[in-house]
Amino acid sequence: MRDSIHKYFQIGTIQWMSHPRRDVLESIKAFASDDFFDALEITQFNDDETRKKAKKLLEQSHLKVCYGAQPRLLGPKLNPNDIDEEGRKKAEKTLIEAVDEAEYLGAKGIAYLAGKWSPETKDEAYNQLLKTTRAVCDYAATKGMMVEIEVFDYDMDKATLIGPAPYAAKFAADMRTTHNNFGLLVDLSHFPTTYETSQFVVRTLRPYITHFHIGNAVVKKGAEAYGDMHPRFGYPNSANDVAELVDFFRVLKEEGFFNPHDPYVLSFEVKPWGDEDEDIILANTKRVINRAWALLED
């Protein structure tokens, strides 16, 4: 493409993935000082003082702030589709709190993921997830904010209720019948884990997608970094590299997601594996994005 990728997308990264070992304020400052980034995805802060300082840095940056509530659920193992009502309410409570924290930090919405499920209680879990998500959407709507569910694998690693893509489409359609502030976050790194292609996922979920992630995955059983580990592009035995990203961009272009007037956030979710260097992995990801974009036909 002759046009810059920044014309059509707000390029971001997931702070806690890109800098898992760095002080959070130093990390935010580094991304705020790098004009490659148009957006930054942050998550829960552990104390008021750090949160206040982060807010000040973000206000100076002209970055679009996004808020990922996934760690709020994964860390304490909370499940928004828990068939135990008390468990479900705990997940709902932290997501309501996430909306407040996101608003304070300047984000216009939150994203999270569905929880674990069992075949014998799948339908009940689906209804529990609807209940949670509608309650969070109700609350977010009072603040003019969005709520997004990220589509994950259903049987490989995270094993969440939502996806695969057709099931995510069903859930999103049910949500949109009652709430127009709901959307789906799709991640290229999850497509191999749900045994789907970019074309299939994007076309299936077309009306409901509001946010994108890109990354990589190893889906060869027994291989290092197997599952939803988000290794660097080019990692041994991994599924995504330049060619897959070119295909992803091509599908987004064909499906009308190149919008210079209101660009979608497209963040990379890539983390160093083991003792890999954070800065090198970030540069690796930028190179892959730049190369894939250069190869995309106008």
FIVOPA-887150 format. One record per residue: z, x, y of N, C-alpha, C in turn. Coordinates in steps of 0.2 Angstrom, whole numbers, padded with zeros to 4 digits, always signed. Layout:
BEGIN
ZXYZXYZXY/...
//
This chain:
BEGIN
+0000+0004-0006+0000+0000+0000+0000+0004+0006/-0004+0003+0011-0005+0006+0017+0001+0005+0022/+0003-0002+0021+0009-0004+0025+0016-0001+0022/+0021+0000+0027+0027+0003+0024+0030-0003+0020/+0034-0001+0015+0038-0006+0011+0043-0009+0015/+0045-0006+0020+0050-0009+0025+0048-0015+0029/+0041-0015+0029+0038-0021+0032+0040-0028+0028/+0040-0027+0022+0040-0033+0017+0047-0034+0014/+0051-0029+0014+0058-0029+0011+0063-0025+0015/+0069-0028+0014+0075-0024+0017+0077-0020+0011/+0076-0014+0011+0078-0009+0006+0085-0007+0006/+0089-0009+0001+0096-0007+0001+0098-0004-0006/+0104-0003-0006+0107+0000-0012+0114-0003-0013/+0117-0002-0019+0123-0005-0021+0128+0001-0020/+0132+0000-0015+0137+0006-0013+0141+0009-0019/+0144+0004-0023+0149+0007-0028+0145+0010-0034/+0139+0008-0035+0135+0011-0040+0132+0018-0038/+0129+0018-0032+0126+0024-0030+0131+0030-0028/+0137+0028-0026+0143+0033-0025+0149+0031-0029/+0149+0031-0035+0155+0029-0039+0161+0034-0038/+0160+0040-0036+0165+0045-0035+0167+0046-0028/+0164+0044-0023+0165+0045-0016+0169+0040-0013/+0173+0043-0008+0177+0039-0004+0173+0033-0001/+0175+0027-0001+0171+0021+0001+0169+0022+0008/+0173+0024+0013+0171+0024+0020+0166+0030+0021/+0167+0036+0017+0162+0041+0018+0155+0039+0015/+0155+0035+0010+0149+0032+0007+0146+0027+0012/+0149+0023+0015+0146+0018+0019+0143+0022+0025/+0147+0027+0028+0144+0031+0033+0138+0034+0032/+0138+0037+0025+0132+0041+0023+0126+0036+0023/+0126+0030+0020+0121+0025+0020+0119+0023+0027/+0124+0022+0031+0123+0019+0038+0119+0024+0042/+0120+0031+0040+0116+0036+0044+0110+0038+0041/+0107+0034+0036+0101+0036+0033+0096+0030+0034/+0091+0031+0038+0087+0026+0040+0082+0023+0035/+0082+0026+0029+0079+0024+0023+0081+0017+0021/+0088+0016+0023+0091+0009+0021+0091+0004+0026/+0089-0002+0024+0090-0008+0029+0095-0012+0027/+0098-0011+0021+0103-0016+0018+0108-0012+0014/+0114-0014+0014+0119-0011+0010+0124-0016+0006/+0124-0016+0000+0128-0021-0004+0135-0017-0005/+0140-0021-0003+0147-0019-0004+0151-0024-0008/+0157-0022-0010+0162-0026-0014+0169-0026-0011/+0173-0028-0015+0180-0030-0013+0184-0023-0010/+0187-0024-0005+0191-0018-0003+0199-0019-0005/+0202-0013-0006+0209-0014-0009+0214-0015-0004/+0213-0013+0003+0218-0013+0008+0215-0015+0015/+0219-0018+0019+0216-0021+0025+0214-0016+0030/+0217-0010+0030+0215-0005+0035+0208-0002+0033/+0207-0001+0026+0200+0002+0024+0195-0004+0026/+0196-0010+0025+0192-0015+0026+0190-0016+0033/+0195-0015+0038+0194-0015+0045+0189-0009+0047/+0190-0003+0044+0186+0003+0046+0179+0002+0044/+0179-0001+0038+0172-0002+0035+0168-0007+0039/+0171-0013+0041+0168-0017+0046+0166-0014+0052/+0170-0010+0055+0167-0006+0061+0161-0002+0060/+0161+0002+0054+0155+0006+0053+0149+0001+0052/+0150-0004+0048+0144-0009+0047+0142-0012+0053/+0146-0014+0058+0144-0017+0064+0140-0012+0068/+0141-0005+0067+0137-0001+0071+0130+0001+0068/+0129-0001+0062+0124+0002+0058+0117-0002+0059/+0117-0008+0060+0111-0012+0060+0108-0013+0053/+0113-0012+0048+0111-0014+0041+0113-0021+0040/+0109-0024+0035+0110-0031+0033+0116-0030+0028/+0121-0033+0028+0127-0032+0024+0126-0038+0018/+0127-0036+0012+0127-0040+0006+0134-0039+0003/+0136-0044-0001+0142-0044-0004+0142-0045-0011/+0143-0040-0016+0143-0042-0023+0150-0043-0025/+0151-0049-0028+0158-0051-0031+0158-0049-0038/+0153-0046-0041+0153-0045-0048+0159-0041-0050/+0161-0036-0047+0167-0032-0049+0174-0036-0049/+0174-0041-0044+0180-0045-0044+0181-0049-0051/+0175-0050-0054+0176-0054-0061+0176-0049-0067/+0172-0044-0066+0172-0039-0072+0178-0035-0073/+0181-0033-0067+0187-0029-0068+0193-0032-0071/+0195-0038-0069+0200-0042-0072+0198-0046-0078/+0192-0046-0079+0189-0050-0085+0190-0058-0084/+0188-0060-0078+0188-0067-0076+0181-0070-0078/+0181-0076-0079+0175-0079-0082+0174-0086-0078/+0169-0087-0074+0168-0093-0070+0166-0099-0075/+0164-0097-0081+0162-0102-0086+0167-0103-0091/+0173-0101-0090+0178-0101-0095+0180-0108-0097/+0180-0109-0104+0181-0116-0106+0188-0118-0105/+0193-0113-0104+0200-0114-0102+0200-0115-0095/+0202-0121-0093+0202-0123-0086+0206-0119-0081/+0211-0116-0084+0215-0112-0080+0212-0105-0078/+0209-0103-0084+0205-0097-0083+0199-0098-0078/+0196-0103-0078+0190-0105-0074+0192-0105-0067/+0198-0108-0066+0201-0109-0059+0203-0102-0056/+0205-0097-0060+0206-0090-0058+0200-0087-0055/+0194-0088-0059+0188-0085-0057+0186-0088-0050/+0186-0095-0050+0184-0099-0044+0188-0096-0038/+0195-0095-0039+0199-0093-0033+0197-0086-0031/+0195-0081-0035+0193-0075-0032+0186-0075-0029/+0182-0080-0031+0175-0080-0028+0176-0084-0021/+0181-0088-0020+0182-0091-0014+0185-0086-0009/+0189-0082-0012+0192-0076-0008+0186-0071-0006/+0181-0070-0010+0176-0066-0009+0171-0069-0003/+0171-0075-0003+0167-0078+0003+0170-0076+0009/+0177-0077+0010+0180-0075+0016+0180-0068+0017/+0180-0063+0012+0180-0056+0014+0173-0054+0016/+0168-0057+0013+0161-0056+0014+0159-0058+0022/+0162-0064+0024+0161-0066+0030+0164-0061+0035/+0170-0059+0034+0173-0054+0038+0169-0048+0039/+0166-0046+0034+0162-0039+0034+0155-0040+0037/+0153-0047+0038+0147-0048+0041+0141-0050+0036/+0143-0051+0030+0138-0053+0025+0137-0061+0026/+0131-0063+0024+0129-0070+0024+0129-0074+0018/+0133-0070+0013+0133-0074+0006+0136-0069+0001/+0137-0071-0005+0140-0067-0010+0135-0068-0016/+0136-0063-0021+0132-0064-0027+0138-0062-0033/+0137-0065-0038+0141-0064-0044+0137-0065-0050/+0141-0065-0056+0138-0066-0062+0141-0071-0067/+0138-0074-0071+0141-0079-0076+0145-0075-0081/+0150-0078-0085+0154-0075-0089+0152-0075-0096/+0156-0072-0101+0154-0072-0108+0154-0080-0111/+0150-0080-0116+0150-0087-0119+0150-0086-0127/+0151-0092-0130+0150-0092-0137+0145-0098-0139/+0141-0097-0144+0136-0102-0146+0139-0109-0147/+0145-0110-0150+0148-0116-0152+0151-0120-0145/+0152-0116-0140+0154-0119-0134+0149-0118-0128/+0143-0117-0129+0138-0115-0124+0137-0121-0119/+0137-0127-0121+0135-0133-0117+0142-0134-0112/+0147-0133-0115+0154-0134-0111+0154-0128-0106/+0153-0122-0108+0153-0117-0103+0148-0118-0098/+0142-0120-0099+0137-0122-0094+0140-0127-0089/+0143-0132-0091+0146-0137-0086+0152-0134-0082/+0155-0129-0086+0161-0126-0082+0158-0121-0076/+0152-0118-0078+0149-0114-0073+0146-0118-0067/+0144-0124-0069+0141-0128-0063+0147-0130-0059/+0153-0132-0062+0159-0134-0058+0161-0128-0053/+0161-0122-0056+0163-0116-0052+0158-0115-0046/+0152-0115-0048+0147-0113-0043+0146-0118-0038/+0147-0124-0040+0147-0130-0034+0153-0129-0030/+0159-0128-0032+0164-0127-0028+0164-0121-0023/+0161-0116-0026+0160-0110-0021+0154-0111-0016/+0149-0115-0018+0144-0117-0014+0146-0121-0008/+0151-0126-0010+0154-0131-0005+0157-0127+0000/+0161-0122-0002+0165-0118+0003+0161-0114+0007/+0156-0110+0004+0151-0106+0007+0147-0110+0012/+0146-0116+0011+0142-0120+0015+0145-0121+0022/+0152-0122+0022+0156-0123+0028+0155-0117+0033/+0153-0111+0030+0152-0105+0034+0145-0103+0035/+0140-0108+0033+0133-0106+0033+0131-0100+0029/+0134-0100+0023+0133-0094+0019+0130-0096+0012/+0126-0091+0009+0123-0092+0003+0127-0090-0003/+0126-0092-0009+0129-0090-0015+0123-0089-0020/+0124-0083-0024+0118-0081-0028+0122-0079-0035/+0118-0081-0040+0120-0078-0047+0115-0073-0049/+0117-0068-0052+0113-0063-0054+0112-0064-0062/+0105-0063-0063+0103-0065-0070+0104-0058-0074/+0108-0059-0080+0110-0053-0084+0107-0055-0091/+0109-0050-0095+0107-0051-0103+0112-0056-0106/+0110-0059-0111+0114-0064-0114+0117-0062-0121/+0114-0056-0124+0117-0054-0131+0117-0047-0132/+0116-0043-0126+0116-0035-0128+0122-0032-0125/+0124-0033-0119+0129-0029-0116+0134-0033-0112/+0132-0035-0106+0136-0040-0103+0137-0047-0106/+0131-0049-0110+0131-0055-0114+0134-0061-0110/+0131-0062-0104+0133-0068-0100+0129-0074-0101/+0132-0080-0099+0128-0086-0100+0122-0087-0097/+0121-0083-0091+0114-0084-0087+0111-0077-0087/+0106-0075-0090+0100-0078-0093+0100-0080-0100/+0093-0080-0103+0087-0077-0100+0084-0081-0095/+0078-0079-0093+0075-0083-0087+0074-0090-0088/+0072-0093-0093+0071-0100-0093+0078-0104-0093/+0083-0101-0095+0090-0104-0095+0092-0103-0088/+0091-0098-0085+0093-0097-0078+0089-0102-0073/+0083-0103-0075+0079-0108-0071+0082-0115-0072/+0084-0117-0078+0087-0123-0079+0094-0124-0075/+0098-0118-0075+0104-0119-0071+0103-0119-0063/+0098-0115-0061+0096-0115-0054+0094-0122-0052/+0089-0125-0056+0087-0132-0054+0093-0137-0054/+0097-0136-0058+0103-0141-0058+0107-0140-0052/+0108-0133-0050+0112-0132-0044+0108-0134-0038/+0102-0133-0037+0098-0135-0031+0098-0143-0030/+0099-0147-0036+0099-0154-0035+0105-0156-0030/+0110-0152-0030+0116-0153-0026+0117-0148-0020/+0115-0142-0020+0116-0137-0015+0110-0133-0014/+0108-0133-0007+0102-0129-0005+0104-0122-0003/+0111-0120-0004+0113-0113-0002+0114-0109-0008/+0111-0111-0014+0111-0107-0020+0105-0104-0022/+0105-0098-0024+0099-0094-0027+0101-0090-0032/+0095-0086-0035+0096-0082-0040+0094-0075-0038/+0098-0070-0041+0097-0063-0040+0094-0060-0046/+0088-0057-0046+0085-0055-0052+0084-0047-0051/+0085-0044-0057+0086-0036-0057+0081-0034-0062/+0076-0029-0060+0071-0026-0064+0075-0023-0070/+0080-0020-0069+0084-0016-0075+0086-0021-0080/+0087-0027-0079+0089-0032-0084+0083-0035-0088/+0077-0034-0085+0071-0037-0089+0071-0035-0096/+0071-0028-0097+0071-0026-0104+0077-0028-0108/+0083-0029-0105+0088-0032-0109+0088-0039-0111/+0084-0043-0108+0082-0050-0110+0076-0050-0113/+0072-0045-0115+0066-0045-0119+0061-0048-0115/+0060-0048-0108+0056-0051-0104+0052-0046-0100/+0046-0049-0097+0042-0045-0092+0043-0047-0085/+0041-0042-0080+0042-0044-0073+0038-0051-0072/+0032-0051-0075+0028-0057-0073+0031-0063-0076/+0034-0063-0082+0037-0069-0085+0043-0071-0081/+0048-0066-0079+0054-0068-0076+0052-0071-0069/+0048-0067-0065+0047-0069-0058+0043-0076-0058/+0038-0077-0062+0035-0083-0062+0039-0089-0064/+0044-0088-0069+0048-0093-0072+0053-0095-0066/+0056-0090-0063+0061-0091-0058+0059-0092-0051/+0052-0092-0050+0049-0092-0043+0053-0096-0038/+0054-0102-0039+0057-0106-0033+0064-0105-0031/+0068-0101-0036+0075-0100-0035+0077-0093-0033/+0072-0088-0033+0074-0081-0031+0075-0080-0024/+0081-0077-0022+0083-0076-0015+0085-0068-0014/+0084-0064-0020+0087-0057-0019+0084-0053-0025/+0083-0047-0024+0080-0043-0029+0084-0036-0030/+0085-0034-0036+0087-0027-0038+0082-0024-0042/+0082-0017-0042+0078-0013-0046+0082-0008-0049/+0080-0006-0055+0084-0001-0059+0081+0000-0066/+0085+0004-0070+0082+0006-0076+0087+0004-0082/+0085+0004-0088+0090+0003-0093+0087+0006-0100/+0092+0008-0104+0090+0010-0111+0092+0004-0116/+0086+0002-0119+0087-0003-0124+0086-0001-0131/+0085+0005-0132+0085+0008-0139+0091+0009-0142/+0093+0005-0147+0100+0005-0150+0101+0012-0153/+0107+0014-0151+0110+0021-0153+0108+0026-0149/+0104+0025-0143+0103+0030-0138+0108+0030-0133/+0109+0036-0130+0113+0037-0125+0112+0033-0119/+0117+0030-0116+0116+0025-0110+0113+0018-0112/+0114+0017-0118+0111+0010-0121+0115+0004-0117/+0111-0001-0116+0114-0007-0113+0113-0007-0105/+0117-0010-0102+0117-0012-0095+0120-0006-0091/+0118+0000-0091+0121+0006-0088+0118+0008-0082/+0112+0006-0080+0109+0007-0074+0107+0015-0073/+0105+0018-0078+0103+0026-0078+0098+0027-0073/+0097+0033-0071+0091+0035-0066+0084+0033-0069/+0079+0033-0065+0073+0032-0068+0071+0039-0071/+0067+0038-0077+0065+0044-0080+0071+0046-0085/+0076+0043-0086+0081+0044-0091+0078+0044-0098/+0080+0048-0103+0078+0048-0110+0078+0042-0113/+0073+0039-0116+0073+0033-0120+0074+0027-0116/+0073+0027-0109+0073+0022-0105+0067+0018-0104/+0068+0012-0101+0062+0007-0101+0058+0007-0095/+0061+0009-0089+0058+0008-0083+0057+0015-0079/+0051+0015-0077+0049+0021-0072+0044+0019-0067/+0040+0023-0065+0035+0022-0059+0030+0016-0062/+0028+0016-0068+0023+0011-0070+0026+0004-0070/+0032+0004-0072+0035-0003-0072+0037-0005-0065/+0038-0001-0061+0040-0003-0054+0033-0005-0050/+0028-0002-0052+0022-0004-0049+0020-0011-0051/+0021-0012-0058+0020-0019-0060+0024-0024-0057/+0030-0022-0056+0035-0027-0053+0033-0028-0046/+0031-0023-0042+0029-0024-0035+0022-0029-0035/+0018-0027-0040+0012-0031-0040+0013-0039-0041/+0018-0040-0046+0020-0047-0047+0023-0050-0041/+0027-0047-0038+0030-0049-0031+0025-0051-0026/+0020-0047-0026+0014-0048-0021+0010-0054-0023/+0009-0054-0029+0005-0060-0031+0008-0067-0031/+0015-0067-0031+0019-0073-0031+0021-0074-0024/+0019-0070-0019+0021-0072-0012+0027-0070-0009/+0030-0065-0012+0037-0062-0010+0036-0057-0005/+0030-0055-0003+0029-0050+0003+0030-0054+0009/+0035-0054+0013+0036-0059+0019+0039-0054+0024/+0034-0052+0029+0036-0048+0034+0040-0051+0040/+0040-0058+0040+0044-0062+0045+0051-0063+0043/+0052-0063+0036+0059-0064+0034+0060-0061+0027/+0060-0054+0027+0060-0050+0021+0066-0051+0017/+0064-0051+0010+0069-0051+0005+0073-0045+0005/+0079-0045+0003+0083-0039+0001+0081-0036-0006/+0079-0030-0006+0077-0027-0012+0081-0020-0013/+0087-0021-0017+0091-0015-0018+0090-0012-0024/+0092-0005-0024+0092-0002-0031+0099-0001-0033/+0099-0003-0040+0106-0002-0043+0105+0003-0049/+0106+0009-0046+0105+0015-0050+0112+0020-0050/+0114+0022-0055+0120+0026-0054+0120+0033-0058/+0123+0038-0056+0123+0044-0060+0126+0043-0067/+0123+0046-0072+0126+0046-0079+0130+0052-0080/+0136+0051-0082+0140+0057-0084+0142+0061-0077/+0140+0068-0078+0141+0072-0072+0135+0073-0067/+0130+0069-0068+0124+0069-0064+0126+0069-0056/+0122+0072-0052+0124+0072-0045+0122+0066-0041/+0126+0063-0037+0125+0057-0034+0119+0057-0029/+0118+0063-0025+0113+0063-0020+0106+0064-0024/+0106+0068-0029+0100+0069-0033+0097+0063-0036/+0102+0059-0038+0100+0052-0041+0097+0048-0036/+0100+0048-0030+0098+0044-0025+0091+0046-0023/+0090+0053-0022+0083+0055-0020+0078+0054-0026/+0080+0054-0032+0076+0052-0038+0073+0045-0037/+0078+0040-0035+0076+0033-0034+0071+0032-0028/+0072+0036-0023+0068+0035-0017+0061+0038-0019/+0061+0043-0023+0054+0046-0025+0050+0041-0029/+0054+0038-0034+0050+0033-0038+0048+0027-0034/+0052+0024-0029+0050+0019-0025+0044+0021-0021/+0044+0026-0018+0039+0029-0014+0032+0029-0018/+0033+0032-0024+0027+0033-0028+0024+0027-0030/+0028+0022-0032+0026+0016-0035+0023+0012-0029/+0026+0012-0023+0023+0008-0018+0016+0011-0016/+0015+0018-0016+0009+0021-0014+0004+0019-0019/+0005+0018-0025+0001+0016-0031-0001+0009-0031/+0002+0005-0027+0001-0002-0027-0005-0004-0022/-0010-0007-0025-0016-0009-0021-0015-0014-0016/-0018-0013-0010-0018-0017-0004-0021-0024-0006/
//
